[in-house]
Amino acid sequence: MGTSIEQIKKPIEAELSFFEKEFRKSMKTQVPLLDTIMTYIVKRKGKQIRPIFVLYSASLFGDINERTYRGASLVELLHTATLVHDDVVDESNMRRGFFSINALWKNKIAVLVGDFLLSKGLLLSVKNKDYDLLEILSTAVEQMSEGELLQLERARFMNTTEEVYFDIIRKKTASLIASCCEIGAKSTTDNPEEVEKMRLFGEKIGLAFQIRDDLFDFGENKSGKPAGLDIKEKKLTLPIIHAFQNAPRAEVKSIRKLIKSKTPDHKKMNEVVHFIRKYKGIEYATKKMNQLRDEAFEILDQLKSDSIHNRHLHELVNFVIDRTV
């Protein structure tokens, strides 16, 4: 049995509690409706994986400080803003088992709430002259938007290569985790080599994290993500891309046709999964995910940092990659 999220949080319990207070403070507003929604957002917080990455990355090089907390709040504000906007774009009514903002307060309010959270993040950085941290995260948000649009464009034609897939997930998912690790390091070290190594470490974890999410589509998870959702939404995930690249053209053509068809979801899912297993798509994606984790650990091991914090980051990475939720 692996390490639980509670065990991972334990060594930085006090720091996480302080971060939560700072995060709540950064969301304060005089508008009653907004305040109600902000309280709702804080109450349904997830596992806080991103702030934990910020805090542990910072502790590798020095003491967690005010700038670390502001960096973690900035990440969480901008990440939450993108999730609120994503739910509007995806017309999704649920998020982490709770009703989404757009489900409870409608799209118009959800878009404005996302804008409010973005502005709070920008102001938090500008007021404290954390321009370097703001630049890191603004670049990540730019890449996330590009990645999402690139994915939508490719899905329309059901056509992409592994190279394009990695370009999409590097932007869409890995850029945010990379920025968490980079921001954490930047708050406690001025060494550009160490900061860059942490960015690269985070990027590799982000790529592995997305492949884990791809594998959830085959039902072996408790994440609440319905099996077959990616297939239903015509998302091109690594197991499918690998199978497409290794199957005869005629078979690829008929599977593409099936995914686009109005065949009942369960029938479609069974045939597509059979096709992916036949051409070892799941096996290949799992191998790639583990390879990225190993490469991330190699980067960590190159850093002459505190061994205890290094071990905590190892545990966090294993939790993120081995998770079933």
C-alpha positions, 0 to 999 in steps of 0.5 A: 500500500502506497503513502496516503495524501495525509502522510505526505501533508504531515511534514508540512502540516503547519505550513499548509495551514498557514498557506490556507489562511493566506489563500483565504485572505487573498480571495477576500471581497466586499461583494456578498455574492462573490464572497459566498462563491469564494467561501464555496470554492475554499470549502470544496478544495481538492487534495492541494497537490499544486501548493504542496509541490510549491512548498516542498520544492521551496524546502529543498533549497531553504526555509519556506518564506512569505514569497513561497506562500504568495507563490503557492497562492498565486498558483492556486488562484490562477489554477482555480480560475482556469478550472472555473472557466473550463467547467463553462467551456465543457458545460460541466455540472460537477467538479470533484463531486460537488456542483460546479460554479456554473451549475449553481450560479450560471455561466455568466457569473462563473466567467466573472468569478474566473476573471475575479480570481485571475485579477486577484492573482495578478494583484497579489504579485504586482503589489508585492513586486513578485514579477518573476513569479508572475511571469512564470505563471502567466507563461504557464496559463498562456501555454495551457490555453494554447494546449487546450485549443491545439487539442480541440483542433486535433480531436476534430480530425481524429488525427495526431502523432505522439510528438504532437500529443506530447506538445499538447500535454506539455502545454495543457497539463505539465506547464502548471506543475512545472511552474509550481516547482519553479516558483517554489525553488525561485522563492528560496534559491537564486541559482538559475541552474537549480531553478531550471532543474526544478522546472524540468522536474515538474514538467516530467511529473506533469507529463506522467500525471496526464498519462495517468489521467489517460489511463483512467479512461479504462476504468481502473480508478476511483477518481470519479472520471467515468470510464470512456469519457475521453473516447466519448469526447474524441480526445486523442490519448496516448494509448489510442495514438500508440494503437493507431500508429501500430495497427493496419490502416484499414483497422484504424479507419474503422475505429476512427469511424466508430468513435465518430459514430452514434453507436451506443457508448458501452458498445463503442467503449468495448470495441475501442478498448479491445483495439487498444489492448490488441495493439498494446496501447495501455502497456506502452502508455504505462511504460512511458509514464514510469520512464518519465517518473524515473527521469524526474527522480534522476533530476532530483538526485542530481540536486545537492539538497536536504535529503529529508525534503528530497524523500518527501518529494519522491513520496509526493511524486509516487502518490501522484503517479500511482493514484487511483483518485 
